[in-house]
Amino acid sequence: MRSGLTFNPKLMSRRNKILFLLAVALTCLFVRLQRIPSSGSHRPANITILLWYWPFRTPYNLAGDICLEMYGIPGCHLVDNRSLYSTADIVVFHHHELKTRRQKLPLHLPRSDGQRWLWLSLEAPPNNGNLTPYAGIFNLTMSYRPDADITVPYGKLVRGEAEHDSFNVPQNKTHLVCWVVSNYKKQHKRTRVYQQLKSTIPVQVYGKATKRPLPHSALLTAVSRCYFYLAFENTESPHYITEKLWRNAFQAGTVPVVLGPPRRHYEMVAPAHSFIHVDDFESIDALGMFLKDLANDTKRYQSYLAWHQNNTVKLYFDWRERLCNICPVHDRLPHKIYHNLTSWARG
């Protein structure tokens, strides 16, 4: 006798037919429920993310269960071994190496069912170059932008109890305004603003483009001596807010003077009274006078630092953490193709 359930309508009564169909329906429902993540989870059991090459040719250690051990994200397998291509759920390509032609896309390789290719760039759109050749290739985007499939900001404020009752103004302030710049170009708007500002107030400048080079390890200490820091982006683009705000200013314990996207974009990620926006002033001279007056008013100046009482700064600088953050949202991302990556990047 053969085991298993055989459906023969001619040998079954109407009642048995109903029972049989009910059993089949329940079985299908059970199988489907097994595939649905448990309550509170939005992630399949295991996701393999293949980084095709390391951004800026700087590899990180991937030994062990990195995502779980370092960032508390289970079921996320991060690899950089190209031999695992056929089993990867997502393959990640950092755009800078494509733009500079140091890397190429493996267009000759077939994609397995469900595999998706992810385009990664933390640059402002004008700095990405020509994206036309990538039409119809990528399924996902990863960027600092809030409308990307996976948003990875340069930093953020984390709400939490302060270790002390109040945040006091550092007592070692010796400079009114300082600026750290390595990419100094005359055509940048930030350069023109700096040139006008220094004619009104003194600006201490550090960086590769000056006679005062500043090691990375010494940056926060140097900036902490300044009342204000020029957190000027090299490109004015929507939501493009880099480590100039998060690390160079906020973590250093100074007040940032920002130049970049509109004020409302800064207010989406930071308290409105935690920074000073260049666009709030009729002229650069007016900005300079405001900074001078504010530095002389301890109570008013300290109000710009009050957010430190209940918030800390979290920086995103490890590529592993950025990639691990794909997994918790992987199964919620729609299957699609970016037929016009240029249009999206400029949106």
Secondary structure as UniProt FT lines:
FT   HELIX           9..11
FT   HELIX           14..35
FT   TURN            39..40
FT   STRAND          47..51
FT   HELIX           55..57
FT   HELIX           66..71
FT   TURN            74..75
FT   STRAND          76..79
FT   HELIX           82..87
FT   STRAND          90..94
FT   HELIX           95..99
FT   TURN            100..101
FT   TURN            107..108
FT   TURN            113..114
FT   STRAND          116..120
FT   HELIX           125..127
FT   HELIX           132..134
FT   TURN            135..137
FT   STRAND          140..143
FT   TURN            146..147
FT   STRAND          150..151
FT   STRAND          155..159
FT   TURN            171..172
FT   STRAND          175..180
FT   TURN            186..187
FT   HELIX           189..197
FT   TURN            198..200
FT   STRAND          203..206
FT   TURN            208..209
FT   HELIX           216..218
FT   HELIX           219..223
FT   TURN            224..225
FT   STRAND          226..232
FT   TURN            238..239
FT   HELIX           243..245
FT   HELIX           246..251
FT   TURN            252..253
FT   STRAND          255..259
FT   HELIX           263..267
FT   TURN            268..269
FT   TURN            272..273
FT   STRAND          276..277
FT   HELIX           278..280
FT   HELIX           284..295
FT   HELIX           298..303
FT   TURN            304..305
FT   HELIX           306..309
FT   STRAND          311..315
FT   HELIX           319..324
FT   TURN            325..326
FT   HELIX           327..332
FT   TURN            339..340
FT   HELIX           341..346
//
